[in-house]
């Protein structure tokens, strides 16, 4: 291919005249926010009280572990786990069926020690594949994280088709599926090479048949039909699901239940992000507390073959989110 | 903390310097101008939010390109993504030769058209594309060769040198 022609052609592409202006305005809003820092005064005060409360709770748990633990025998039932976080291992309370209490030391990894460089893989996982992003992978590789918990988000990538409509590619319009209309568009535009067409349709297509197919495609006004088909599908889709967020959270809830049934400590978790206008917006994600072994097990055994999963640290609009026991137990 | 006016200058400079590359790279992924603009805007905002430490302009560009690719990838793969982006763009304002070439490249599968775009528009080497895509260099070489072959089948020898 002629490099100059391609380069010139791409340069001819016209984008919105006010792209720079709008982008710069938004960037300046975000920059101004970051100059003031992530906390306002009231948040700082609240943080101080949370810190004191956290210390008090830690002391209480430590007292329980010192004075109550020795009086208990090791039970055989599975404990209900609560976890505490800090840079150092901390003591957490475990309630048992007998109504007695023991303590166990569990630590949640400080994810900020394993940040992403932003240079992670750009290739999306295939269905049935779990991909760890760079920070999580780095923590998994660290021998120091063997007994610690990973506070992670599971990003699900799955087919968005709905049962009422079926998949977009199979949607019927004017007697043909959208996939068939796409083939006809490619033929009509002569962007479907003979070799590829022949390979895709059994390998016995003659050039004469191929040319006839092109002529037929041109007569069928394929491009307009494809456009109309997609518009009709989208209109039906929007009627059924006016808010795509509902579909997304439904998919998260289904996967959440499945993983809980398998014994993983996962739940739908509320975090937040900055919206287009720089305002904070709440956002539901699928989050979990996993050990290193559980993450490997999820990847190697328990992943749903229909869903691709990317595992990353839990983030909010300001970056990696620190695990918080009260938020987790809510 | 960087002073506001210096920060604003940096914002303006970054957008002006990298806008063409980011918009067109996003377009090569998305095949839709409106979506490419949305993604490019998000990339620049992410740059300001995260303020990555880049020692050279090359590193800065590589960071922006990788974030662009990740955002495109996420949109293309997401559960809630509506597949309305495959409607052909209108290139009637371009000379036929240029419009055809863009259509041909966009008609290729993503794994072929992205290396082709990076090689022919950005001038990246196979090694650079391999690092950017996090794919083995030999694989990138194969994708480039297959992509070229398909383009040659589509447009004939005239455009080849």
Boltz contact constraints between the chains, C-beta under 6 A:
constraints:
  - contact:
      token1: [A, 1]
      token2: [B, 151]
      max_distance: 6.0
  - contact:
      token1: [A, 1]
      token2: [B, 159]
      max_distance: 6.0
  - contact:
      token1: [A, 2]
      token2: [B, 159]
      max_distance: 6.0
  - contact:
      token1: [A, 2]
      token2: [B, 161]
      max_distance: 6.0
  - contact:
      token1: [A, 3]
      token2: [B, 120]
      max_distance: 6.0
  - contact:
      token1: [A, 5]
      token2: [B, 101]
      max_distance: 6.0
  - contact:
      token1: [A, 6]
      token2: [B, 101]
      max_distance: 6.0
  - contact:
      token1: [A, 6]
      token2: [B, 120]
      max_distance: 6.0
  - contact:
      token1: [A, 7]
      token2: [B, 121]
      max_distance: 6.0
  - contact:
      token1: [A, 9]
      token2: [B, 98]
      max_distance: 6.0
  - contact:
      token1: [A, 9]
      token2: [B, 101]
      max_distance: 6.0
  - contact:
      token1: [A, 9]
      token2: [B, 102]
      max_distance: 6.0
  - contact:
      token1: [A, 10]
      token2: [B, 24]
      max_distance: 6.0
  - contact:
      token1: [A, 10]
      token2: [B, 121]
      max_distance: 6.0
  - contact:
      token1: [A, 12]
      token2: [B, 94]
      max_distance: 6.0
  - contact:
      token1: [A, 12]
      token2: [B, 98]
      max_distance: 6.0
  - contact:
      token1: [A, 15]
      token2: [B, 23]
      max_distance: 6.0
  - contact:
      token1: [A, 15]
      token2: [B, 37]
      max_distance: 6.0
  - contact:
      token1: [A, 16]
      token2: [B, 37]
      max_distance: 6.0
  - contact:
      token1: [A, 19]
      token2: [B, 37]
      max_distance: 6.0
  - contact:
      token1: [A, 20]
      token2: [B, 15]
      max_distance: 6.0
  - contact:
      token1: [A, 23]
      token2: [B, 15]
      max_distance: 6.0
  - contact:
      token1: [A, 23]
      token2: [B, 41]
      max_distance: 6.0
  - contact:
      token1: [A, 23]
      token2: [B, 44]
      max_distance: 6.0
  - contact:
      token1: [A, 24]
      token2: [B, 11]
      max_distance: 6.0
  - contact:
      token1: [A, 24]
      token2: [B, 12]
      max_distance: 6.0
  - contact:
      token1: [A, 24]
      token2: [B, 15]
      max_distance: 6.0
  - contact:
      token1: [A, 26]
      token2: [B, 45]
      max_distance: 6.0
  - contact:
      token1: [A, 27]
      token2: [B, 11]
      max_distance: 6.0
  - contact:
      token1: [A, 27]
      token2: [B, 44]
      max_distance: 6.0
  - contact:
      token1: [A, 27]
      token2: [B, 45]
      max_distance: 6.0
  - contact:
      token1: [A, 27]
      token2: [B, 48]
      max_distance: 6.0
  - contact:
      token1: [A, 28]
      token2: [B, 8]
      max_distance: 6.0
  - contact:
      token1: [A, 30]
      token2: [B, 45]
      max_distance: 6.0
  - contact:
      token1: [A, 30]
      token2: [B, 48]
      max_distance: 6.0
  - contact:
      token1: [A, 30]
      token2: [B, 49]
      max_distance: 6.0
  - contact:
      token1: [A, 31]
      token2: [B, 7]
      max_distance: 6.0
  - contact:
      token1: [A, 31]
      token2: [B, 48]
      max_distance: 6.0
  - contact:
      token1: [A, 118]
      token2: [B, 52]
      max_distance: 6.0
  - contact:
      token1: [A, 118]
      token2: [B, 63]
      max_distance: 6.0
  - contact:
      token1: [A, 118]
      token2: [B, 67]
      max_distance: 6.0
  - contact:
      token1: [A, 119]
      token2: [B, 66]
      max_distance: 6.0
  - contact:
      token1: [A, 121]
      token2: [B, 134]
      max_distance: 6.0
  - contact:
      token1: [A, 122]
      token2: [B, 69]
      max_distance: 6.0
  - contact:
      token1: [A, 122]
      token2: [B, 70]
      max_distance: 6.0
  - contact:
      token1: [A, 122]
      token2: [B, 73]
      max_distance: 6.0
  - contact:
      token1: [A, 122]
      token2: [B, 133]
      max_distance: 6.0
  - contact:
      token1: [A, 124]
      token2: [B, 73]
      max_distance: 6.0
  - contact:
      token1: [A, 124]
      token2: [B, 77]
      max_distance: 6.0
  - contact:
      token1: [A, 156]
      token2: [B, 79]
      max_distance: 6.0
  - contact:
      token1: [A, 157]
      token2: [B, 77]
      max_distance: 6.0
  - contact:
      token1: [A, 158]
      token2: [B, 79]
      max_distance: 6.0
  - contact:
      token1: [A, 160]
      token2: [B, 79]
      max_distance: 6.0
  - contact:
      token1: [A, 160]
      token2: [B, 80]
      max_distance: 6.0
  - contact:
      token1: [A, 168]
      token2: [B, 83]
      max_distance: 6.0
  - contact:
      token1: [A, 191]
      token2: [B, 107]
      max_distance: 6.0
  - contact:
      token1: [A, 193]
      token2: [B, 153]
      max_distance: 6.0
  - contact:
      token1: [A, 193]
      token2: [B, 154]
      max_distance: 6.0
  - contact:
      token1: [A, 227]
      token2: [B, 87]
      max_distance: 6.0
  - contact:
      token1: [A, 230]
      token2: [B, 84]
      max_distance: 6.0
  - contact:
      token1: [A, 234]
      token2: [B, 84]
      max_distance: 6.0
  - contact:
      token1: [A, 244]
      token2: [B, 80]
      max_distance: 6.0
  - contact:
      token1: [A, 247]
      token2: [B, 80]
      max_distance: 6.0
  - contact:
      token1: [A, 248]
      token2: [B, 79]
      max_distance: 6.0
  - contact:
      token1: [A, 248]
      token2: [B, 80]
      max_distance: 6.0
  - contact:
      token1: [A, 251]
      token2: [B, 79]
      max_distance: 6.0
